[in-house]
Amino acid sequence: METGNKIVAIGMSGGVDSTVAAMLLKRQGFIVVGLTMQIWDNSFPCTATKSGCYGPNEVNNIEDAKRAAARLGIDHHVIDLRNEYRDVVIEYFRQEYAGGRTPNPCIMCNTRIKFSALLEKAQASGISFDLFATGHYARVSFDTLSGRYLLKRGIDTSKDQSYFLYRLTQRQLASVLFPLGGLKKEEVRAMAKEAGFEECLMRQESQDFLEWDDYGILLDGGGKPGNIVDEEGNVIGRHKGIGRYTVGQRRLLNLAGMKEPYYVLRIDTKRNEIVAGPKRSLIHWTLIAEDLHWLIPFNELKYKKLSAQIRYRSIPTQCEVAMMEDETVKVIFVNPQEAITPGQSVVFYEDDIVVGGGIIKGVVENK
């Protein structure tokens, strides 16, 4: 790619990944401009207890990003997205939990905020750029045979973040750069150390959505208390509000006297009930997914060997994908999956290529 005079805006968090990504782009000859999102608006009373994407420590992250940009000698801008983030990501989070589903705020943020509202607002404020980059561990290439851009896993399988990016469009993929996609995490850390960015290496990486543990703060307490029932409908306990629970969770059930550990199996919003049972009842062969997004048209995938990933850290598993009349898909796994969770995304791959994905609607009880 010709880099001369091309301006790349890069999302900067102040962490090691986005800092090294910006450094690499500058070394490649691009004119680099740093963009940092401001999303925390002090709407919720909380104290930060860990590293996360959303919380009061954002002010420190912004300062870290400013310092990194200054040391790199690049322009830096803070883009105020507090209203957009609250209206889109936080509201989505609240509605999903209220509906008994488990949201994935990172996917919503990438789709509607980071690769959309951030760029639109930056351009509207007079910041010009040709391309956009992030520190995601993912890759993009152009396939001359099909004439389309391909989204691929990052080389470092332990850090690969392509799962979060499956809803990107061809237009977005055509103008995005992922400088870290071909690198291992240890290589990135070594580059940061060599360049003198020790402060980035000392900073704890954001592994969570929130900087605190109690989601109930976002959910107006998480809803009304109700019954916990077993698979036969017998009342075995009380829950603290369905907004505090997700499929596969054991914490907060507080079920005493059970012969074996019980987990959340289903959330019944109509009855305001949590259905709990043993771990073996969490295992299923088949799921239904909706709200689909294909990076490669589905009719080109009918005879391909696909694998699917049901959460960020899950192991991709070979599967069959069948399109249904109602525009959902039925996904049948070669190996059964544990804790398939409505509201989470299932992402489909052909080898290391992301071909599409959708939102998990539910499970089918029998294969």
C-alpha positions in Angstrom: 0.0 0.0 0.0 1.2 3.5 -0.9 1.7 5.3 2.5 3.0 8.7 1.4 0.6 11.5 2.4 -2.1 9.1 3.5 -3.6 10.0 6.8 -4.5 7.3 9.2 -6.7 8.0 12.2 -6.1 5.4 14.9 -8.2 4.7 18.0 -6.0 5.1 21.0 -6.8 3.9 24.5 -3.4 4.6 26.1 -2.6 0.9 26.3 0.2 -1.0 24.8 -1.7 -2.4 21.8 -3.0 0.9 20.4 0.3 2.7 21.2 2.4 0.2 19.3 -0.1 0.1 16.5 0.3 3.9 16.1 4.1 3.6 16.3 4.1 1.0 13.5 1.9 3.1 11.3 4.2 6.1 11.7 7.2 3.9 10.9 5.5 2.7 7.7 5.3 6.3 6.5 1.7 7.2 7.3 0.6 10.5 8.7 -1.0 9.3 12.0 -3.7 11.0 14.0 -4.8 9.6 17.4 -8.5 9.5 18.3 -9.6 8.6 21.9 -13.2 8.1 22.8 -14.7 9.8 25.8 -17.7 7.6 26.9 -17.9 7.8 30.7 -20.4 10.4 31.9 -20.6 9.8 35.7 -24.2 8.6 35.4 -23.6 5.7 37.8 -22.4 5.8 41.4 -19.4 3.4 41.5 -15.8 2.9 42.5 -13.4 1.4 40.0 -12.1 -1.9 41.3 -10.6 -3.4 38.1 -9.6 -2.4 34.6 -12.5 -2.1 32.2 -13.8 -0.3 29.2 -16.4 1.8 31.0 -15.9 3.5 34.3 -14.4 6.5 36.2 -10.8 5.6 35.4 -11.4 6.8 31.9 -9.8 10.1 32.7 -6.5 8.4 33.4 -6.8 6.4 30.2 -7.3 9.6 28.2 -4.2 11.1 29.8 -2.2 8.0 29.0 -3.3 8.2 25.3 -2.4 11.9 25.2 1.1 11.2 26.6 1.6 8.3 24.1 0.6 10.5 21.2 2.9 13.3 22.3 5.9 10.9 22.6 5.1 9.6 19.1 4.9 13.1 17.8 1.4 12.7 16.4 -1.8 14.9 16.7 -4.3 13.6 19.2 -8.0 14.4 19.7 -10.5 13.3 22.3 -13.9 12.7 20.8 -16.9 13.2 23.1 -19.2 10.2 22.6 -20.8 10.1 26.0 -24.4 10.6 24.7 -24.0 8.2 21.8 -22.5 5.5 24.1 -25.2 5.9 26.7 -28.0 5.8 24.1 -26.6 2.9 22.1 -24.4 0.6 24.2 -25.7 1.1 27.7 -29.3 1.1 26.6 -28.7 -2.1 24.6 -27.1 -3.6 27.6 -30.0 -2.8 29.9 -32.7 -4.0 27.4 -30.9 -7.3 26.8 -30.6 -8.2 30.5 -34.2 -7.1 31.1 -35.2 -9.5 28.4 -33.4 -12.4 30.0 -30.5 -12.3 27.4 -26.8 -11.8 27.9 -25.5 -8.9 25.8 -22.1 -8.4 24.2 -21.3 -4.7 24.6 -18.0 -5.0 22.8 -19.6 -6.1 19.6 -22.2 -3.4 19.8 -19.5 -0.8 20.6 -17.4 -1.8 17.6 -20.4 -1.9 15.3 -22.2 1.4 16.3 -19.6 3.4 18.1 -15.9 2.7 17.3 -16.2 2.0 13.6 -19.1 4.4 13.1 -20.0 7.2 15.4 -16.4 7.9 16.3 -15.4 8.4 12.7 -18.4 10.4 11.8 -18.0 12.8 14.7 -14.3 13.1 14.1 -14.9 14.1 10.5 -17.7 16.4 11.4 -15.3 18.2 13.8 -12.9 18.9 10.9 -10.4 16.0 11.4 -9.6 14.6 8.0 -8.2 11.1 7.3 -8.1 8.5 4.6 -8.0 5.3 6.7 -8.9 4.1 10.2 -6.8 1.8 12.3 -7.1 0.0 15.7 -5.0 -2.2 17.9 -7.2 -5.2 17.4 -5.5 -8.6 16.8 -7.2 -9.3 13.4 -6.3 -9.1 9.7 -7.8 -7.8 6.5 -6.9 -8.9 3.0 -8.3 -8.3 -0.5 -9.4 -11.4 -2.4 -8.9 -10.6 -6.1 -10.9 -13.7 -7.2 -14.1 -12.7 -5.4 -13.4 -8.9 -5.4 -14.1 -8.6 -1.7 -12.2 -7.8 1.5 -11.7 -10.7 3.9 -11.6 -10.5 7.7 -9.2 -13.0 9.2 -8.1 -14.1 12.6 -5.0 -12.5 14.1 -1.9 -14.6 13.9 -1.8 -14.8 17.7 -4.7 -17.2 18.4 -4.6 -16.5 22.1 -5.3 -12.8 21.5 -7.4 -13.0 18.2 -10.2 -10.5 18.4 -11.9 -11.1 15.0 -14.9 -12.5 17.0 -15.8 -8.9 18.0 -15.6 -7.6 14.4 -17.8 -9.9 12.4 -20.4 -7.2 11.8 -18.1 -4.9 9.8 -19.1 -4.1 6.3 -17.1 -4.3 3.0 -17.0 -0.5 3.0 -15.5 -0.5 6.5 -13.0 -3.3 5.8 -11.8 -1.4 2.7 -10.6 1.5 4.8 -9.4 -0.2 8.0 -5.9 -1.3 9.1 -5.0 -3.7 11.9 -1.2 -3.2 12.3 -1.0 -5.9 15.1 -2.8 -8.7 13.2 0.3 -10.4 12.0 2.1 -10.1 15.4 2.2 -12.1 18.6 1.4 -10.3 21.9 4.9 -10.9 23.2 6.4 -9.2 20.1 4.1 -6.2 20.7 5.3 -5.9 24.3 8.9 -6.2 23.2 8.4 -3.4 20.7 6.9 -1.2 23.4 9.8 -1.9 25.8 12.4 -1.2 23.1 10.7 2.1 22.3 10.6 3.2 25.9 6.9 2.8 26.6 7.3 1.1 29.9 4.3 2.8 31.4 2.1 1.1 28.8 3.5 -2.3 29.9 2.7 -1.6 33.5 -0.9 -0.7 32.9 -3.4 -3.4 33.5 -5.2 -4.5 30.3 -8.9 -4.0 30.0 -10.5 -7.5 30.1 -13.9 -6.5 31.2 -16.8 -4.2 30.1 -17.2 -2.4 33.5 -14.6 -1.3 36.0 -16.7 -2.6 38.8 -18.4 -6.0 39.5 -22.1 -5.2 40.2 -24.0 -5.0 36.9 -27.1 -4.1 38.9 -25.9 -0.5 39.0 -26.6 -0.2 35.3 -29.8 -2.2 35.6 -31.8 -0.2 38.2 -31.1 -3.0 40.6 -31.5 -5.8 38.1 -35.2 -6.2 38.4 -37.6 -7.6 41.0 -36.7 -10.7 43.1 -38.4 -13.9 42.1 -38.3 -17.7 42.3 -35.5 -20.0 41.2 -37.0 -23.3 40.0 -35.6 -26.7 39.0 -36.2 -28.3 35.6 -39.5 -29.7 36.9 -40.7 -26.3 38.0 -40.2 -26.9 41.7 -39.2 -23.8 43.7 -35.7 -24.3 45.1 -34.7 -20.7 45.9 -35.1 -17.0 45.3 -33.2 -14.7 42.9 -32.3 -11.1 43.3 -33.6 -9.9 39.9 -33.1 -11.6 36.5 -30.9 -8.8 35.3 -28.1 -10.1 37.6 -28.0 -13.6 36.0 -26.8 -15.2 32.8 -26.9 -18.7 31.4 -24.1 -20.9 32.9 -23.8 -18.7 36.0 -23.5 -20.2 39.5 -22.7 -17.1 41.5 -25.7 -15.5 43.3 -27.9 -18.6 43.1 -27.1 -19.4 46.8 -28.8 -22.8 46.7 -28.0 -24.7 49.8 -28.5 -28.4 50.3 -28.2 -29.5 46.7 -26.6 -32.8 45.9 -24.4 -31.2 43.2 -23.7 -27.6 42.0 -26.5 -25.9 40.1 -26.2 -23.4 37.4 -28.5 -21.0 35.5 -30.1 -23.0 32.6 -32.7 -20.6 31.4 -34.2 -17.2 32.3 -38.0 -17.0 32.0 -38.8 -13.3 31.8 -42.6 -13.8 31.7 -42.6 -15.6 35.0 -39.7 -13.7 36.4 -38.0 -17.1 37.1 -34.6 -18.5 36.9 -34.4 -22.2 35.9 -31.4 -23.9 37.5 -30.0 -27.3 37.2 -26.8 -29.4 37.1 -24.0 -28.7 34.7 -24.9 -31.6 32.3 -28.1 -29.8 31.5 -26.1 -26.9 30.1 -24.8 -29.1 27.2 -26.5 -28.8 23.8 -25.8 -29.8 20.2 -27.9 -27.2 18.4 -28.6 -23.5 18.5 -30.8 -21.0 16.6 -29.3 -17.7 15.6 -30.9 -14.5 14.3 -30.0 -11.0 13.2 -27.4 -12.4 10.9 -24.6 -10.6 9.1 -22.6 -12.3 6.4 -19.2 -11.1 5.2 -19.4 -13.8 2.5 -22.8 -14.5 1.0 -24.4 -17.6 2.6 -25.1 -19.3 -0.7 -21.3 -19.5 -1.3 -20.9 -21.3 2.0 -23.3 -24.2 1.6 -20.6 -26.8 0.9 -17.8 -25.3 3.0 -16.5 -26.7 6.2 -17.4 -24.2 8.8 -16.6 -23.8 12.5 -18.5 -21.7 15.0 -17.5 -19.8 18.1 -20.2 -19.1 20.7 -18.3 -16.7 22.9 -15.0 -14.8 22.7 -12.9 -17.4 24.6 -14.6 -20.5 23.4 -12.9 -23.1 21.2 -14.1 -23.0 17.6 -16.1 -26.1 16.8 -17.0 -27.7 13.4 -20.6 -27.3 12.6 -23.4 -27.5 10.0 -25.3 -24.3 9.3 -28.7 -24.4 7.8 -30.8 -21.4 6.7 -34.4 -21.5 7.9 -37.5 -20.0 6.3 -37.7 -17.3 8.9 -34.2 -16.1 8.1 -32.7 -17.6 11.2 -30.0 -20.3 11.0 -29.9 -23.7 12.8 -26.3 -24.5 13.9 -25.6 -28.2 14.6 -22.2 -28.8 16.3 -20.0 -31.9 15.8 -19.2 -31.7 19.5 -21.8 -30.5 22.0 -21.4 -27.0 23.5 -21.7 -25.9 27.1 -23.7 -22.9 28.2 -25.0 -21.6 24.8 -26.2 -18.2 25.8 -29.1 -16.2 24.2 -28.0 -12.7 23.4 -24.3 -13.7 22.8 -22.9 -13.8 19.2 -22.1 -17.0 17.3 -19.4 -16.3 14.7 -18.7 -18.5 11.8 -15.3 -19.2 10.3 -13.9 -21.0 7.3 -10.4 -21.9 8.5 -9.1 -18.4 9.7 -11.6 -16.4 7.6 -14.6 -14.8 9.3 -17.6 -15.5 7.1 -20.4 -14.1 9.2 -22.3 -14.4 12.5 -25.5 -13.7 14.3 -27.1 -13.4 17.7 -28.0 -16.6 19.6 -31.8 -16.8 20.0 -31.8 -20.1 21.9 -31.0 -23.8 21.9 -32.7 -26.9 20.4 -33.1 -29.5 23.1 -32.4 -32.5 20.8 -29.8 -32.9 18.1 
